[in-house]
Amino acid sequence: MSRIERRFAALKDAGRAGLVTYLTCGDPDLESFACILAGLPQAGADLIEIGMPFSDPMADGPAIQAAGLRALKAGTTLRAVLGSVRAFRAKDDATPIILMGYYNPIYRYGVPRFLEDAKASGVDGLIIVDLPPEHDDELCLPAQRAGIDFIRLATPTTDDRRLPKVLANGSGFLYYVSIAGITGTASAAAQSVAAAVTRLKRHTALPVAVGFGIRTPAQAREVARIADAAVVGSALVERIAASLDGAGKATPALAQSVLSAVRDLARGVREARAEATKP
């Protein structure tokens, strides 16, 4: 099994949902990012999404757009993203790493070379938000042949006619975008998320992770009662922004501020299991 499959199997055995954290690689600089990344598993992150900074992030809200700009200004390239994963893997061979972003940087890098380098670095999955299923030959199918999961996105507007096409070549898990909009701008009602997850599970045996709009431990706990994982990104990216000095540089408190937030979110996710098992 892949790392992603093993992790979700372990979560199922433990009777709980997982916490998936998102941060943009190189935000606010590669050294600070590496420090945070190394601390995420111990803080409670079960899977880690790493954003590949891009100059035109059309699906991202203001917080993640700003993070991408900070990372690009700090000189973060796609090669540097893979280097960050490689350094993480030298000390952690268990936590799944998923790269999330847009196709343009991968296309410019060269798909065959990117997949070879990503696999060698220890990347487990890809979420590419601007490549629909109609273009699976571009990256999805080559990625799977290289042993890298290609994680699909489903949204509130993905109806039952479209869903089989979306799911056809997906692997790893299904990422349910719980709002129709950009990241970090709104939160979906638990009732609507529960209905959506129930519908999705009628169509796929893949684990379902829910993201967009989860900001607090209470919201993470609510989603953990419903789905196989809760995904948190903008709230953590905002922690980074709040921990910068007047010149936009990292402060000594930055890493611990982010990791403290992850610990709180992980506690919320785990409380959902505790509540479910109460007599």
C-alpha angles and dihedrals in degrees: 000000000000121000089257092052092046093050095050090045089053091048090051091050089051090051096235144101123251134242116232115193127199128203131162112246113247095018113171090350135332095256094052091044091052090052092052093043092053091053099047099088094050090046090057109270109145095187129014128216116198118198118224103219115239132177096231108040099172097177096049130092127226096280097055092038088057091047090054092050091050090050094048091047088053089056100256112167131177088258088055090051090056090046090055091053091048092052091049091050091056087072104023121044097165111055112089116238121204123187114216128192146074135326100237098079090047092048091051091047089051120254099240093046093044093052092047092049094042093052092047090050093054103257112160104185147006132220109190109180099194100049111089122199091262087073099048091129089065098065116329099073095038089050093053091048087054090053097256120127118236109214118207128217123223123187138191087268095054100106129196092266093054098038098077089055091049092049098042098097101014121124141172097037140329117255112214112203099210098201134047100238145047128319123283099012107099145002128233122230114258091235093057092045091051091051091048094049091049090052093047092050090057087063104039143031091209118111112261119226119191123212145160116075101027106129111144137051088247092055091046089051091051093051091045089061089057110031139037092250142006118223120210123185120134094049090057093044088053089054088059092049091049091052097057124105126236091278092052093254128135117269124213089255096055102093095043091048091056095042091049089056090050091052090053092049092047089051089053092051092049093047088063089064092045091052092047092054097047113119 
